[in-house]
Amino acid sequence: MGLLFPILLLAMGAYVLVGAIKGSGRLFSMENFKDESKDKAKKLMRLLYFALAAIMLLMAVVNGLQTVLYSNKLTYYKVTDAYKETFPDLLENGQLTYTAQESTGSGMSCLGGGSTVEKTYGPYSVDNEKMEMEEIAAFINKAYTQYGSDRDKFPVQSGGLLSCTGGSVDYSKYYRQTDLIDDAGNPVYAETEADKAKGHTVYIASVGSARSDVDDGSFLSKLYGALNPKLLSVLNYVFIGLAVVGVVLLFVVTRIYTDKEKMAKARAQQVSGPSMPSSAFDFDEPDGKNASKE
């Protein structure tokens, strides 16, 4: 969802805040409230709406910061020894070059207006342990293009009895990935708990591409220094709890100051609906009119 949820929270918070400032509108519908208590109920509801607006706005900020700062991890990939041993013919001097036919759309490409172009990836070193997604995909795609039908090299995993797809190709033995980075900025492909302790997670901001392990004095770097994922998660849960409390208090205020007789009459009118006089369905003409015609 990305920033959609924070934006939605921001819009809701702004709407409630405007309603609280104006003190009127649908948020203050009090038709069924006790006449002598409407002013007091309105003051309490207005205070609660101010509180809820502040909570929603703060929650939107917290969710937005979580999305911007901690939604993207720095991930590295490498080719395993199994790949080198299984596909030595794909490597030339320890490097791989992959040429693929890719479609390019122009205009109404979904209706057949697209074309294909030849794109070359590489050369990529097979010993590189800091590969990006594009690089590792080139290694896997080239191997699968030539040996995809060989089930010994590319076994198919069962999808189970309830699976609609029937299974999927297992590439996992040919590459490894990690989001653990050591202090020198190198990936840690952990085999043991001791190896895991050597690394830490590095995040990349979705806006501005700042890294959580680089202090360059920018605003995002300062945010990374001040706000960690655990703190933002705790704040998010606290604001959710406060919002629930605010909604419950609104419900309590509504229950306390609602006139039960007015509520019963309103419900009765909704159930019965507008009625028509019985004479509306009397299609016989009066005797006097019939006599006059004769």
N, C-alpha and C positions, 0 to 999 in steps of 0.2 A: 504493500500500500504506500510505502514511502512517506512523503509528507502529507498525504491526503488526510489522515486521521488528525494530525496537529492542526491543519487548516480548518477542518470541520469543527474541532474543539474551539478554535479561535473565533470562528463565526458564531457559534452558539454562545460563547462567553460574551461577545460583543452585543448580541441580541438581548441577552438577559441584563447586561449592564445598562443598555439604553432604556429597557423597560423599567428598571429600578430607578433610574434617574428621572424619567418622566412620571413614574408612579401611576401609569394608566396602561390600558391595552389588555390583551387577552390574559396576560399573566396575573392580572388583578380582577378576574371575573368573580364577583361576589353577589350574584343574584340571590343565592340561597342562604346568604349569611344573615345572622340576627341584626336587625336594624340598629339597635343600640350599641353593637360591638363592631360595626364596620370600620370605624376610624382606627380603633385599637388593632384590629386584625390587619388592616392595611399597613400600619407602621411596622408590625412584626414581619409581615411578608416582605416588605420593602427591604428591611435589614437582612433577611435571609437571602433575597435575590442579589443584593450587593455582595454578600459572602460567597454565594454560589458563582457569581460572575468572576470574582477574583480567583476562586479555586480553579475554574475552568480555564481562565487565561494563563494561570501559572502552570497548569497541567499541560496546556498546549505548548508552552515554552519548553518544559521538561521533555515532552515527547519529541518535539522538534530537535532539541539538542541531542537526544539519544539517536535519532535517525541520522542527523548530519555527522555526528562524531563517531558513533560506534556501530554503524550498520555494515561497514566494509572492512574486512580483515585483509592484511597483506598475506597472500598465499603464494608459496613457491612450489615448483614441481621438479622432479628429476626422473630420468629413465633408469629402470632397474637392470640388474645384471641379467635377469631372465630375458629382457628385450635384446640385449647385446648378443646373448648366446643363441636366441631363437631366430633373429633376423640379421645376421652379420652381412648378408648380401645387400641390405638396404643402406649400409654405411660405406662411405668412401673417405678414407683417411680420418675415420672417427667423426665424420660429419654427415648430416642428412639434408638433402634438398628435396622438397615436395612440390610438385606441380599439379594443380587441380583445376577442373573445369567448374567455374562458378557462374551462376545466373545473375544477370543484371536487368532490372526492370526499368522501363521508361513508359510513362503514361499509364495506360491500362494494362500493366504487366500481368495482372491476374487473369486477363482474358486472352493471354497468348502473345502479348506484345513484347515480351522480354527476350533477351538474348544471352548467350553464354560467352564468357571470356576466360582466357587461360591466366591463372595467377600462380606465381612461384613463391614458395616460402623457403627461407633459409639462405645460405647454409647455416645449420644449427649444430653446435657441438654436442655430442652424445654424453660428454663428461660434465656438462654444465648442470650444476645443482640449484641454480636460481632461475629456472625456466618460467616463463609466463604461460598463460593458458593457450595462447596461439601457438607457441613452440611445441608444447607437449601434445597438443591436438594434431600438429603436423606429423609427429612421430607415429602416433596411434593410427591416424587416418591412412598414412602410406602403407603401414603394415596390414591394415584391414583391407585396403584396396586390393592387395596382391594375395593375401592369405585368408580372407574372410570366410571362405567356404571350408577351410580346414578346421574341423571341430576340435582337433587336438591342440591347435594353437589358440583358437578362439572358442572355448566351450560356451554353451548356452546354459544360463542359470534357469532353473524351473521357476515359474511364477506362482506355483501352487494351484490347488484345485479351483480356487475362487478367482484366479487371475484371468482377465480378459485378453491379455496380450500374449499369453502362452510362454513367456520367458524373455530374457534379454542376454545379450552378449557380454561376457565377462572380460573386461580389459584390465582389471585391477592389478594383475601380477606384472604388468609391463610398466607401471609408473607408480610413483609415490608423491604425496603432497603433504605439506605441513604449513601451519600458521604460527609455528614457534620460531622466534628469531633471537639469536644471542646478542650480547652487548656490542659485538663487532658488526652487526647487521647481516650475519650469515644465517642461513636456514638451519634448523636443528631437526633432523629426521630421527626422532627419539625411538630407541629400542627398549630402554629401561626407564624406570622412574627417575633415576639419577640424570639421565639424558634430558628428560622433561624439565627438570629443575634448572637446567642451563639456559632454557629459552623463556621468552615471554611473548605475549600477543601484541602485535603492532596493528593499529587501526589507521585507516586512511579516510579523511573527511570526504564526504560526498559532494561538498561544495568547497572549492579551492584546493583540493588534493593535498592538504596538510597532513603530515604524519604525526602520530601520537608520540613517537620517540625522538622527534627533532624539535628543538627549541630554537626557533628562528626569530623570536620576538613578535611574531604576528598575533593577531587577535585570536585565531583558532588555536595557536600553540598555547596561549594563556588559558584558554578554555580547557584544553587537554590537561594542563597542569592543575587547574582548580577543580575540575569535575571528572570523577572516574565512573565507570559503568555501575558499580555497586551503589554509589551515592545517588545517581539518577534513578536507579530502580527503586531504592528506598523512598525517595521523594515522590515518585509516581504512585506507589502504593499508599503513601500517606495522603496524597491529594484525592485518590479514589475513595479512601475511607471517609475523608472529610465531606466529599460530595454526597456520599450515601447518607451521612448524618444530616446534611442540609436538606436533602429530599425528604427524609423521614420527619424532620422537624416541620417542614411545610405541610406534610400530610397531617401531622398532629394539630397544627394550628387550624387547618381547614376543618378537621373533625370537631375541634372544640367550639368554633364559632359558627358552625353550620346550624341553621334552623331546621330541625327535623320535619316540622309540618310543611315548610316551604319545599323541602326536598321531596316529601311524599307527594305533594300536589304536582310538582314538576314531572316526577316520574309517571304519575297517573295520566297527565296530559300527553306525554310521549307515547305511552302504551295505547291510549284510546285514539289519539290523533284527531284531526278536525272532523266534525260530524256534519252531515247534511240533514235537513229537515225531512221527516217521513213523507211529506207531501210531494217531495221532488220525484218520487217513484210512483205517484198516482197519475196514471195516464187516461183515466176515464173523465169525460167532460161532465160538468155539473148538469143536473136535470133541467135547470132553467135555460141553459144554452141549447139543449136538445129541443126543448119545447118551442123556443123562438124560431129555430130553423124550420120546424114543421109549420 
